């Protein structure tokens, strides 16, 4: 089930937008999450990169590390003003993900390292049991003549720049406050 909503905030020129889809925790579901997110961001005129890379990493993690038979994962995109929040909710709430320091010749283990490098803020929200939501936020500055370029400049960001990167944007609702299908 795909849901998209638009609500107006204080300034009617920039409505808050939400897109939500529930997918199977498989490589196909992760790929579909990236494709659907790319098309939704394009329709909103939001820069595609690095947002689609964040969706790809978070969805791949849900499909790879949180695969529970009969339980799907959910992708949610929220845009409030110029902030995009990407959320992937799965049913592996007992284990909290953390970035690893993989060996140079390792073939995996870099997903959250990429999320840390690409996102302005990221974190994990528990609950309700057995769920957990891994989220990432972006505040891109699009090029004036290319609204969907997604060019963000030099990465990674310097540590200690501005706000705590694990604190979500104050205008976005916490993941635990939104209803889940079937409840």
DOSE-223463 format. One record per residue (C-alpha): z, x, y. Coordinates in Angstrom, 1 decimal. Layout:
<sites>
SITE  z  x  y
SITE  Z  X  Y
...
</sites>
This chain:
<sites>
SITE  z  x  y
SITE  0.0  0.0  0.0
SITE  -1.0  1.4  3.4
SITE  0.8  0.2  6.5
SITE  0.0  1.0  10.1
SITE  1.9  -0.3  13.0
SITE  1.8  0.2  16.8
SITE  4.6  -0.6  19.1
SITE  4.8  0.0  22.8
SITE  7.5  2.2  24.2
SITE  8.7  2.6  27.8
SITE  5.2  3.7  28.9
SITE  2.5  1.2  27.6
SITE  -0.2  3.9  27.9
SITE  1.2  5.7  24.9
SITE  2.2  3.4  22.1
SITE  4.4  4.6  19.2
SITE  2.4  4.5  16.0
SITE  3.3  4.6  12.4
SITE  1.3  5.0  9.2
SITE  2.8  4.7  5.8
SITE  1.4  5.0  2.3
SITE  2.9  5.3  -1.2
SITE  1.2  7.6  -3.6
SITE  1.5  8.9  -7.2
SITE  3.3  12.3  -7.6
SITE  0.2  14.0  -8.9
SITE  -2.3  16.5  -7.6
SITE  -4.6  13.6  -6.9
SITE  -1.9  11.8  -4.9
SITE  -1.2  14.9  -2.9
SITE  -4.9  15.4  -2.1
SITE  -5.2  11.7  -1.2
SITE  -2.1  12.1  1.2
SITE  -3.9  14.9  3.0
SITE  -7.2  13.0  3.2
SITE  -5.6  9.7  4.4
SITE  -3.4  11.6  7.0
SITE  -6.5  13.4  8.3
SITE  -8.4  10.2  8.9
SITE  -5.4  8.5  10.4
SITE  -4.8  11.4  12.8
SITE  -8.5  11.4  13.7
SITE  -8.4  7.7  14.5
SITE  -5.4  8.2  16.7
SITE  -7.1  11.2  18.5
SITE  -4.2  13.5  17.4
SITE  -5.0  17.2  16.8
SITE  -5.8  17.7  13.1
SITE  -4.4  21.2  12.6
SITE  -1.8  22.2  11.7
SITE  -0.8  18.6  10.9
SITE  -3.0  18.2  7.9
SITE  -1.8  21.5  6.5
SITE  1.8  20.3  6.8
SITE  0.9  17.1  5.0
SITE  -0.8  19.0  2.3
SITE  2.2  21.3  1.7
SITE  4.8  18.5  1.8
SITE  2.8  16.2  -0.4
SITE  2.0  19.1  -2.9
SITE  5.8  19.9  -3.1
SITE  6.5  16.2  -3.8
SITE  3.9  16.1  -6.5
SITE  4.8  19.5  -8.0
SITE  8.6  19.7  -7.8
SITE  9.7  16.0  -7.6
SITE  7.6  14.5  -10.3
SITE  9.6  11.7  -12.0
SITE  7.6  9.4  -14.3
SITE  7.2  5.9  -12.7
SITE  8.4  7.0  -9.3
SITE  6.0  7.5  -6.4
SITE  6.3  9.5  -3.2
SITE  5.8  8.1  0.3
SITE  4.0  9.7  3.2
SITE  4.9  8.4  6.7
SITE  3.3  9.6  10.0
SITE  5.1  8.6  13.3
SITE  3.6  9.4  16.7
SITE  5.9  8.8  19.7
SITE  4.5  10.1  23.0
SITE  3.0  13.5  22.0
SITE  5.4  14.1  19.0
SITE  4.1  13.7  15.5
SITE  6.6  13.4  12.7
SITE  5.4  13.8  9.1
SITE  7.7  12.6  6.4
SITE  7.4  12.8  2.7
SITE  10.0  10.9  0.7
SITE  10.4  11.5  -3.0
SITE  13.0  10.7  -5.7
SITE  14.5  14.1  -6.3
SITE  17.4  13.7  -3.9
SITE  19.8  15.9  -5.9
SITE  17.9  19.1  -5.0
SITE  17.4  20.1  -1.4
SITE  14.3  22.2  -0.8
SITE  14.6  25.6  1.0
SITE  12.1  28.2  2.0
SITE  11.8  31.1  -0.6
SITE  11.0  34.7  -0.2
SITE  8.4  35.0  -2.9
SITE  7.2  38.3  -4.3
SITE  3.9  39.5  -2.8
SITE  2.1  38.9  -6.1
SITE  3.6  35.5  -6.7
SITE  1.2  32.6  -7.0
SITE  3.6  30.0  -5.6
SITE  6.7  29.5  -3.5
SITE  5.2  29.7  -0.1
SITE  5.0  26.0  0.7
SITE  8.1  25.7  2.9
SITE  7.5  29.1  4.4
SITE  4.3  27.6  5.7
SITE  6.1  24.5  6.9
SITE  8.6  26.7  8.8
SITE  5.7  28.7  10.4
SITE  3.6  25.7  11.4
SITE  6.1  23.0  12.4
SITE  8.1  22.9  15.7
SITE  11.0  21.4  13.8
SITE  11.6  20.5  10.1
SITE  14.4  19.4  7.9
SITE  15.6  17.3  5.0
SITE  17.3  13.9  5.0
SITE  19.2  12.6  1.9
SITE  19.3  9.1  0.7
SITE  19.6  6.4  -0.3
SITE  20.1  7.9  -3.8
SITE  17.9  9.2  -5.4
SITE  15.7  9.7  -2.4
SITE  15.2  12.6  0.0
SITE  12.9  12.9  2.9
SITE  11.4  16.3  3.9
SITE  10.1  16.0  7.5
SITE  8.3  18.2  10.0
SITE  7.5  17.6  13.7
SITE  4.7  18.8  15.9
SITE  4.3  18.8  19.7
SITE  0.8  20.1  20.0
SITE  -0.9  20.9  23.2
SITE  -4.6  20.0  22.7
SITE  -7.3  21.9  24.4
SITE  -8.5  19.9  27.5
SITE  -12.1  19.5  26.3
SITE  -11.4  19.1  22.5
SITE  -8.8  16.4  21.8
SITE  -8.8  17.0  18.0
SITE  -9.1  20.8  17.9
SITE  -5.5  21.2  16.8
SITE  -5.4  24.8  18.1
SITE  -1.8  25.8  18.6
SITE  -2.0  29.4  19.5
SITE  0.1  32.2  18.0
SITE  2.3  31.6  15.0
SITE  5.0  32.1  14.0
SITE  7.2  31.0  17.0
SITE  9.8  33.3  18.3
SITE  13.3  32.5  16.9
SITE  15.6  30.8  19.4
SITE  12.9  29.3  21.5
SITE  14.1  26.0  23.0
SITE  15.8  23.5  20.7
SITE  17.2  23.8  17.2
SITE  14.2  23.6  15.0
SITE  16.1  21.5  12.4
SITE  17.0  18.8  14.9
SITE  14.5  15.8  14.9
SITE  12.9  14.5  18.1
SITE  15.4  12.1  19.6
SITE  12.9  9.3  20.1
SITE  12.1  9.1  16.4
SITE  14.2  7.0  14.0
SITE  16.0  8.9  11.3
SITE  14.4  8.7  7.9
SITE  17.4  7.0  6.4
SITE  17.2  4.1  8.9
SITE  13.8  2.8  7.8
SITE  13.5  0.3  4.9
SITE  11.8  1.4  1.7
SITE  9.4  -0.8  -0.2
SITE  11.1  -2.9  -2.9
SITE  14.5  -3.0  -1.2
</sites>
